Amino acid sequence: MRVELYRSEAPDTVVATATWRGSSVSVDGGDDALRVRIVHAFRPTPAVVDDASYRQQGTRGETVVQPGSLEWFRAVVQTRVTVDTGLAARFAPGITEGGYDPAAQYRTFQDSIARLAEGAD
């Protein structure tokens, strides 16, 4: 999964990108000071997020997402990266083939996305 970081006043100009590599994050672009802030935001520590999509059904409040997963990458982008850098973020499609297969109900949607992001057959 790839995230494009841009300044909110110039959304057509991508300043930097961050890519989830399965167990690590690679950051490309931007000047050195900006890269340091982005890399610091992706430090491998738990992320706290108050988003219903991360919670179990029937619960409320903040959720702690542990590092090393695609969910953690998403949570860090939505919380730390935007606050630490002042940039806006958008998730960019990194996969040109495949997609969600409604007939494959034996996999959860998150499993399907993780499988596509890893490039598995």
N, C-alpha and C positions, 0 to 999 in steps of 0.2 A: 504494500500500500504506500502511496506517495502523497505527500502534503506539499502544496505550494504556499509559500508565505509571501505576502504582498502588503504594501502600504495601502491603507483604506482610501486615501485620496487618489491613488493610481492603481486600480484593481487589475488593469491589463498588463502591468509590469511585475513579473515575478522576481522577487529579491533573492530568495533562497528556496531550496527544497529539502525536505527530510523524507527519507525512505525507510520503511520497516523491512528488515532483512530476515525476519523469522526469530531472531534472538537478540538482534542489535539494531541500532539506528545509524544511518549514514546521513551526513549533512553536506550539501553542496551549495556553492554560490555564496554571495554576500561578502562583505569585507571582513577582515579578521576579527574586529570587535564584535560584530554581529554574530559571526560563527561561534565565538566563545560563549555568547549569551544563549544561543540556540542549543549548543552542546550541553551547557550547564542545565538548561531546562530539562533535557533528556537524561539527567543523571539517574542511575538505577535505584531510585527510592520509591516507596509507595506514593500513589497519587490519591488525593481526596477529592471526590467529585459529588455534587448534589444533582444527580440526573436520574430520572426514573428508569431509564433504559439499563442502568447498571444494578438496580435493586431487585430483590426477590419480590414476587407478587405479594401484596398485602403489607409491605413494609414502607417506611418513610425515613427521610433523613439522608445524611451523607453516607457515602460508601467509600471504603478504602480499596483501591485496585493495586494489586501487587505487581512489581515490575516483571518483564519478561514475556508479556502476552500482547496480542493485538489490541485487546481492550485497554491495556495500560497505555499503549502508544496513542490511541484515540483520546483517552482521558488527559494525558499530558498535553497533547495538542490543544484540546479544548480549554485547559486551565492554565498550565504553567507557561507554555510557549507564547501565547497571546499576551499574557500579563508581563512576562520578563522582557519581551522584545518590543511590545507596542505594535506588532504586526498583526494583520488579519490572516486567517488560514482557510484554505479550502482543500478538500480531499479530491485528488485527481485520479481518474481511472488509469491504472497501470497495466491492465489486462485488456487485450484487444479481442480475445476469443473467449468463448464459453460464457458463462453467466449462471444465474440461479435457475435450477431445473425444478419446476414444481412437482414433477413426477418422482423426484428423489427425496421423498419425505422421510426417509430413514436417516437423513442428516439434518441437523439444525441449520438454520440460516447462517449462524456464526461459523459453524464447521465448514459450510460450503464456501464462505468468503475466505476463511483461512486456507482451505485447500486450493482455491484459485490463486491466492496471493503467493503460495509456496510453489505454484507451477506444477502440482501433481496431476497425474492423469486420472 
